[in-house]
Amino acid sequence: KRERVFSSIFGGDGKNEEQSDILNKPSNRNPEKDMIDAQESELINNAIDQLPDKQRTAFVLSKYEELSQREVAEIMNSSEGAVEQLLIRAKTNLQKKLTPYYKNIELNHRKNTPDGSNI
């Protein structure tokens, strides 16, 4: 579900190599990578926690509970259009909060490759 949430925040299908590397947690990872993953999970959870109540509720029900917009609308006593707008705003707010973090990761990654290009 975490990869799906990341993909829903930043667009795309969540299948590119960098996202897969960041998001998948094989059991043979080293402790440093596990710590980074834990920090990333905490960062994402904190960003979600900082969303306004209605945005957070709509986002969590849609992305984590995997409910349709119709189901979310019923639970929130709202229209599907209102839920769609809440999800758009939630995604925008999460992008604003998380983009600096992921840009920093990308810059560090480029610094650590011999030719400065993405692998």
trRosetta pair geometry for C-beta under 8 A, 3 or more apart (Angstrom, degrees):
i j d omega theta_ij theta_ji phi_ij phi_ji
1 4 5.4 -58 -155 39 43 115
1 5 6.2 45 149 -23 74 102
1 63 7.6 117 -179 153 98 75
1 64 6.2 71 169 -130 139 58
1 66 7.7 -107 -120 -50 111 108
2 5 5.6 -52 -149 34 33 111
2 6 6.4 35 153 -18 66 104
2 23 5.7 179 112 -161 105 102
2 41 7.3 -51 -128 -107 137 94
2 44 7.8 109 -150 84 95 166
3 6 5.6 -51 -148 37 34 113
3 7 6.2 34 153 -18 66 108
3 14 4.7 119 164 168 91 135
3 19 6.9 102 -145 151 92 105
3 20 7.4 24 -124 -106 132 56
3 23 4.4 110 -90 145 85 151
3 24 7.3 16 -67 -63 126 69
4 7 5.7 -55 -146 40 29 112
4 8 6.2 30 154 -21 64 107
4 14 6.4 -105 -92 -10 34 170
4 63 6.7 173 119 -164 99 85
5 8 5.7 -55 -146 35 30 110
5 9 6.5 28 155 -19 64 105
5 44 7.1 95 121 178 130 139
5 63 4.9 90 -106 164 82 129
5 64 6.9 21 -80 -70 123 74
6 9 5.9 -60 -154 34 30 109
6 10 6.3 -16 166 19 67 111
6 14 5.9 114 83 -121 95 111
6 19 6.3 164 122 -156 135 110
6 22 7.7 161 -147 97 164 118
6 23 5.7 -123 13 -89 155 134
6 44 7.5 -67 -82 -111 82 144
7 10 6.7 -77 -135 57 25 81
7 11 7.2 -63 -178 112 60 11
7 12 5.8 -109 -146 82 87 74
7 13 6.2 -17 -150 164 138 17
7 14 3.0 -70 -69 -53 126 111
7 19 7.1 79 -76 179 83 153
8 63 5.3 -146 55 -112 161 121
8 91 6.8 -109 145 -106 78 112
9 91 5.8 -176 -130 -142 50 76
9 94 4.7 -90 -137 113 116 131
9 95 6.1 169 171 -68 86 73
9 98 6.6 24 153 47 144 149
10 19 8.0 -164 72 -101 137 128
10 95 6.6 132 -94 -107 63 95
10 98 7.8 -98 -63 97 106 127
10 102 7.6 -4 -92 29 147 175
12 15 7.6 -137 150 27 101 68
12 16 6.7 -30 165 -12 147 112
12 19 7.5 178 98 -25 136 159
13 16 7.9 117 63 -26 80 74
14 19 5.4 -135 -158 136 54 146
14 20 7.8 110 154 -68 68 69
14 23 7.2 -17 -172 23 103 166
15 19 7.1 33 35 72 7 122
15 20 6.5 23 -162 -57 39 112
16 19 5.1 82 61 17 81 104
16 20 6.8 -154 91 -8 36 93
17 20 5.7 -59 -144 38 28 111
17 21 6.2 28 158 -20 65 107
17 119 7.9 -109 120 106 141 73
18 21 5.8 -56 -149 36 29 111
18 22 6.3 24 156 -15 65 109
18 106 7.7 24 -162 -99 153 87
18 109 7.6 13 -127 -137 117 176
18 118 7.4 -54 -62 -162 126 121
19 22 5.7 -59 -146 40 31 108
19 23 5.7 6 164 -4 69 120
20 23 6.2 -69 -133 47 23 97
20 24 5.5 9 178 -11 68 117
21 24 6.9 -48 -116 37 16 97
22 37 8.0 158 -180 -103 56 80
22 40 6.9 -177 178 -145 99 169
22 105 7.3 52 -103 162 130 158
25 29 6.5 -63 -162 -15 64 144
25 34 7.6 78 -149 -113 106 73
25 37 5.8 101 -100 -160 109 162
26 29 5.8 134 74 -40 73 88
29 33 4.4 -116 -176 86 112 127
29 34 5.3 136 108 -56 123 84
29 37 7.5 21 152 -11 167 139
30 33 5.1 91 57 11 75 103
30 34 7.1 -138 98 -6 37 91
31 34 5.4 -54 -145 37 35 115
31 35 6.3 39 155 -23 67 102
32 35 5.7 -53 -152 33 31 112
32 36 6.6 31 150 -18 64 104
33 36 5.6 -51 -149 36 35 113
33 37 6.3 37 151 -20 65 104
34 37 5.6 -53 -148 36 32 113
34 38 6.4 33 152 -20 64 105
35 38 5.7 -53 -149 35 32 112
35 39 6.4 33 152 -18 64 105
36 39 5.6 -54 -149 37 32 112
36 40 6.3 34 152 -21 65 106
37 40 5.6 -53 -147 36 31 113
37 41 6.4 34 154 -20 65 103
38 41 5.7 -51 -148 34 32 112
38 42 6.4 32 152 -18 63 106
39 42 5.6 -56 -150 38 32 112
39 43 6.3 36 151 -23 66 105
40 43 5.5 -51 -147 34 32 114
40 44 6.4 31 155 -16 65 104
40 101 7.9 145 -122 154 78 136
41 44 5.9 -55 -148 38 30 109
41 45 6.2 28 155 -16 65 110
42 45 5.7 -56 -144 41 30 110
42 46 6.1 31 156 -21 65 107
43 46 5.9 -55 -147 36 27 110
43 47 6.4 28 154 -19 62 106
43 98 7.0 114 141 -115 110 90
43 101 6.0 123 172 -125 153 168
44 47 5.7 -55 -150 35 31 111
44 48 6.4 29 153 -17 65 105
44 98 6.9 32 -100 -101 69 133
45 48 5.7 -54 -148 37 32 111
45 49 6.2 36 152 -22 66 107
46 49 5.5 -53 -146 36 32 115
46 50 6.4 31 155 -21 64 107
47 50 5.9 -58 -151 34 30 110
47 51 7.5 50 147 -39 59 88
47 93 7.9 164 175 128 94 86
47 94 5.4 95 144 -132 124 77
47 97 4.3 156 -132 109 113 144
47 98 5.6 -13 -89 -56 169 98
48 51 5.9 -33 -165 -2 41 115
48 56 6.1 108 170 -131 74 93
48 59 6.5 -150 -141 106 99 138
48 60 7.0 101 179 -70 128 94
48 94 7.0 16 -79 -102 64 116
49 56 7.1 51 -124 -124 23 139
50 93 8.0 -150 102 155 94 121
50 97 6.9 141 69 -101 136 157
51 55 4.3 -119 169 95 116 112
51 56 4.0 153 81 -65 112 84
51 59 6.4 39 80 15 174 144
51 90 5.5 25 -142 -129 145 89
51 93 5.8 124 -111 97 87 145
51 94 7.2 -22 -73 -60 116 88
52 55 4.7 78 61 15 83 109
52 56 6.8 -160 85 -11 35 91
52 89 8.0 -20 37 127 118 128
53 56 5.8 -61 -145 37 25 110
53 57 6.2 23 160 -19 64 108
54 57 5.7 -52 -144 36 31 111
54 58 6.3 28 158 -15 65 107
54 76 7.2 90 -146 -154 88 135
54 86 5.5 -103 136 -128 96 131
55 58 6.0 -59 -147 40 28 107
55 59 6.0 26 156 -19 65 112
55 86 5.1 -163 -103 -172 58 86
55 87 7.8 157 -147 -81 73 26
55 89 5.5 -99 -107 96 125 105
55 90 3.9 164 -178 -78 101 94
55 93 6.7 51 155 26 159 144
56 59 5.8 -59 -144 39 27 111
56 60 6.1 22 162 -16 65 110
56 90 7.1 158 -70 -120 34 122
57 60 6.2 -58 -143 38 24 106
57 61 6.2 19 161 -13 62 112
57 76 6.3 129 121 -95 129 117
58 61 6.1 -62 -146 41 25 107
58 62 6.0 17 161 -13 64 116
58 72 5.6 80 -138 175 71 136
58 76 6.6 -9 -79 -52 85 157
58 83 5.3 175 -136 -150 124 78
58 86 4.0 98 21 114 164 131
58 87 5.5 -118 136 -63 121 74
58 90 6.4 -161 79 -25 104 145
59 62 6.0 -65 -144 43 24 106
59 63 5.7 -13 175 11 66 117
59 64 8.0 55 131 -2 67 95
59 86 7.6 -128 -40 137 75 95
59 87 6.4 141 -85 -119 68 68
59 90 4.2 -157 -64 165 123 159
59 91 7.8 166 -109 -54 114 63
59 94 7.8 134 -137 -39 154 135
60 63 6.7 -65 -122 51 19 87
60 64 5.0 -25 -163 29 63 122
60 65 6.6 55 141 -7 68 100
61 64 7.4 -26 -70 54 10 83
61 65 4.9 -34 -148 43 45 128
61 67 4.9 -36 162 38 88 128
61 71 7.4 -153 161 108 117 96
61 72 4.6 137 107 -111 132 99
61 75 6.3 -168 -134 64 157 151
61 76 7.8 -147 19 -40 161 108
62 65 7.3 38 -3 55 11 84
62 66 7.6 35 172 -112 32 19
62 67 6.0 -83 -96 63 41 77
62 68 8.0 23 -124 -164 78 9
62 69 6.9 22 -108 -82 116 62
62 72 5.5 -16 -64 -63 87 148
62 83 7.7 145 -64 171 126 111
62 87 5.9 7 20 -104 169 125
63 66 7.4 2 178 -74 15 52
67 71 4.0 -117 -178 90 108 129
67 72 5.2 136 104 -55 120 80
67 75 7.4 17 148 -5 167 137
68 71 4.7 98 53 6 76 100
68 72 7.0 -140 96 -3 41 86
69 72 5.5 -52 -144 39 35 113
69 73 6.1 41 153 -25 66 105
69 80 4.9 80 132 -150 110 92
69 83 4.9 156 -161 101 88 132
69 84 6.0 22 -145 -65 145 79
69 87 7.4 -82 -106 -16 105 145
70 73 5.7 -53 -149 34 28 114
70 74 6.6 30 152 -20 62 103
70 80 5.7 -19 -87 -92 59 118
71 74 5.7 -51 -151 33 33 112
71 75 6.5 30 153 -16 65 106
72 75 5.8 -57 -149 38 32 110
72 76 6.0 11 159 -2 68 115
72 78 8.0 -31 126 59 77 110
72 83 4.8 126 100 -146 116 143
73 76 6.1 -68 -139 50 25 98
73 78 5.0 -111 -146 81 70 74
73 79 5.9 -30 -149 157 128 13
73 80 4.7 -68 -50 -76 154 54
73 82 7.1 116 -120 59 97 93
73 83 4.7 -104 -72 -24 83 136
74 77 7.6 20 -177 -74 28 39
76 82 7.9 -141 106 102 129 117
76 83 6.6 142 46 -88 141 103
78 82 4.3 -107 171 80 115 134
78 83 5.8 135 99 -51 122 85
78 86 7.9 45 126 -16 163 137
79 82 4.6 100 56 3 81 100
79 83 7.1 -144 97 -3 46 85
80 83 5.6 -54 -151 37 36 113
80 84 6.3 42 150 -24 67 103
81 84 5.5 -49 -148 32 32 114
81 85 6.6 31 153 -16 64 103
82 85 5.8 -54 -152 37 33 111
82 86 6.4 37 149 -21 65 104
83 86 5.5 -51 -148 35 34 114
83 87 6.4 34 153 -19 66 105
84 87 5.8 -56 -151 36 30 111
84 88 6.5 32 151 -20 64 105
85 88 5.6 -51 -146 35 34 113
85 89 6.3 31 155 -16 66 106
86 89 5.9 -57 -148 40 29 109
86 90 6.1 32 153 -22 65 108
87 90 5.5 -50 -141 36 31 113
87 91 6.3 34 157 -20 64 105
88 91 5.9 -55 -150 35 28 110
88 92 6.4 28 152 -18 63 108
89 92 5.6 -54 -147 37 32 112
89 93 6.2 31 156 -17 66 107
90 93 5.8 -57 -148 39 29 109
90 94 6.2 26 155 -17 65 109
91 94 5.8 -57 -146 39 29 109
91 95 6.3 32 154 -22 64 105
92 95 5.8 -53 -149 33 29 112
92 96 6.6 30 153 -20 63 104
93 96 5.7 -53 -151 33 33 112
93 97 6.5 25 154 -13 65 108
94 97 5.8 -59 -146 41 33 108
94 98 5.7 5 165 1 70 118
95 98 6.4 -71 -131 50 23 93
95 99 5.5 38 172 -43 66 109
96 99 6.5 -34 -126 13 17 114
98 101 5.4 -59 -162 38 56 116
98 102 6.1 41 149 -13 85 108
99 102 6.0 -64 -144 44 33 102
99 103 6.0 35 159 -22 70 107
100 103 5.7 -54 -142 36 30 112
100 104 6.4 35 156 -23 63 105
101 104 5.8 -58 -157 32 28 113
101 105 6.8 29 148 -19 63 103
102 105 5.3 -44 -148 32 41 115
102 106 6.4 44 152 -20 66 101
103 106 5.6 -52 -150 36 34 113
103 107 6.4 35 151 -19 66 104
104 107 5.7 -52 -146 36 32 111
104 108 6.4 31 155 -16 64 106
105 108 5.8 -58 -149 39 29 110
105 109 6.2 33 152 -24 65 107
106 109 5.6 -53 -147 34 31 115
106 110 6.5 31 154 -19 64 104
106 118 7.8 -29 -156 -95 90 110
107 110 5.8 -54 -150 35 31 110
107 111 6.5 33 152 -21 64 105
108 111 5.6 -53 -149 33 34 113
108 112 6.4 24 156 -15 65 111
109 112 6.0 -67 -152 40 29 106
109 113 6.9 26 154 -24 65 104
109 118 6.9 35 122 -119 120 73
109 119 7.7 -118 170 17 108 94
110 113 6.1 -55 -149 26 34 107
110 116 5.4 34 173 -168 90 62
110 117 7.1 -6 -136 -119 86 5
110 118 6.6 -44 -90 -70 85 63
111 116 7.3 11 -98 -119 30 75
113 116 6.1 175 79 -70 94 11
113 117 6.0 -95 108 58 143 50
113 118 7.3 172 -9 -111 162 15
113 119 5.7 -175 -106 -43 134 99
